[in-house]
Each structure stands twice: as C-alpha cells, then as structure tokens.
C-alpha cells in the first residue's frame, strides 16, 4: 500500500511541476506579447503622435484591434503603458552605459542623448506630463522616481572621476534638458540636441 501511495504522490508532484512550468511559460508569452504591442505603439507615437489611430498600432504589431483593447481598454491606459515601458528602458540604460563606456562622463553624455530622444521623439509627452489627469500624474511620479536616481548615479560617478563639477543636481539637470527640448519637434530651425550638448559640455570642471 505504501508503494502505491508513494507513486500516487509522485504523479501529483510531477503534474504540479508541469502545470507550474506551463503557467510560467504562459506568463512569459503574455509579457512578450505586451512588449511587442508597446514597442509598436511607441513607434507609431513617434511617427504620428499619441492621437494616432489604434488600427495603425494594431497593424504595426500584427494583431487585431481587439487584442489591444483587451490589454489597454482606453487610450490613456495605452499611453501610460508605453511611457512606463520607455522610462524603464531609459532607466536600465544608465548602469549599462557606466559599465560599457570608457569614462563616466562619456556614459553621462550617452545617457543624456537617450533622454533627449525620449523627450523629443515622443510626440505629446510634454502635454501628457503636464496633464491634470490623476493617471498622468502617476506617470510623472514614475518618470521622476525611476530616472532621477539613474541620472544621480551617472553624475556622482563623473564627479568622483574628477570629470565634472560637483554642484550639479540630477533633477535640475533633467529639468533643464527637458526645457531645451520643448517645442523642438515643431521647429526645424531649432536643434535641441546641439543645445543639450552645450549644456552637458558646461558641466566640466572650471579650469
């Protein structure tokens, strides 16, 4: 009897492990599918702004419109998800650049360029962050909470290496970069990236 009981318990355990693997695989597939949707939405927003038709996003992602609405019932839900996705990518780039660039100052410059891309190429971001809608306020908090510490880490590394002045605040720098980028997508004569490069060059220690 004990032998049969042991085999029975083993079968249940194997079944549980199989179900667990299937559930994890399903969750991983769902995450990949959602990331595909977010990447597609981001690309369409870059090209056409946040008011772009949902059908354009569905076509870009290769899915039906119902799939998008199932994941993101409203446009606000989709916009928030896209920008959270982009914020995370920018946040994760900071440590990676510190590890791969020849100097902390070079890493800071590369990261600021990514930050400029994030601000300039995402049509409607400024209006989204200035919105009074509570959900957009949450997005702004996420933006600050995730990116200010990354910028701080880059600044501290460059300061410790003696490459930049020591009185630079991450929030202040990011706010300055953001102000330089306002309206850049509507004025062909204005090169926001060049202005930001001048700002970053000014971080160097006075000689």
FENSULSUL-V505076 format. One record per residue. RES is the residue in one small letter. PSI is psi as a letter, one per 20 degrees, with the letter a starting at -180 (* if undefined). Layout:
{{RES	PSI} {RES	PSI}}
This chain:
{{x	g} {x	h} {x	g} {x	h} {x	g} {x	g} {x	h} {x	g} {x	h} {x	g} {x	g} {x	g} {x	g} {x	g} {x	g} {x	g} {x	h} {x	g} {x	h} {x	g} {x	g} {x	g} {x	g} {x	g} {x	g} {x	g} {x	g} {x	g} {x	g} {x	g} {x	g} {x	g} {x	g} {x	g} {x	h} {x	g} {x	g} {x	h} {x	g} {x	g} {x	g} {x	g} {x	g} {x	h} {x	h} {x	g} {x	h} {x	i} {x	r} {x	i} {x	j} {x	q} {x	q} {x	h} {x	h} {x	h} {x	g} {x	g} {x	g} {x	h} {x	i} {x	k} {x	r} {x	q} {x	h} {x	h} {x	g} {x	g} {x	h} {x	h} {x	h} {x	n} {x	h} {x	r} {x	h} {x	g} {x	g} {x	g} {x	g} {x	g} {x	g} {x	g} {x	h} {x	g} {x	g} {x	h} {x	g} {x	g} {x	g} {x	h} {x	g} {x	h} {x	h} {x	f} {x	h} {x	g} {x	h} {x	h} {x	h} {x	h} {x	q} {x	h} {x	q} {x	h} {x	g} {x	g} {x	g} {x	g} {x	g} {x	g} {x	g} {x	h} {x	g} {x	h} {x	g} {x	g} {x	g} {x	g} {x	g} {x	g} {x	i} {x	n} {x	p} {x	i} {x	g} {x	g} {x	h} {x	g} {x	h} {x	j} {x	q} {x	i} {x	p} {x	h} {x	h} {x	h} {x	h} {x	h} {x	g} {x	h} {x	g} {x	g} {x	g} {x	g} {x	h} {x	h} {x	h} {x	g} {x	h} {x	g} {x	h} {x	g} {x	g} {x	g} {x	g} {x	h} {x	g} {x	h} {x	g} {x	h} {x	i} {x	k} {x	h} {x	r} {x	q} {x	i} {x	k} {x	p} {x	p} {x	g} {x	g} {x	g} {x	g} {x	h} {x	g} {x	g} {x	g} {x	g} {x	h} {x	h} {x	i} {x	p} {x	j} {x	h} {x	i} {x	j} {x	o} {x	h} {x	i} {x	p} {x	n} {x	h} {x	g} {x	g} {x	h} {x	h} {x	h} {x	h} {x	g} {x	h} {x	h} {x	i} {x	i} {x	q} {x	p} {x	p} {x	*}}
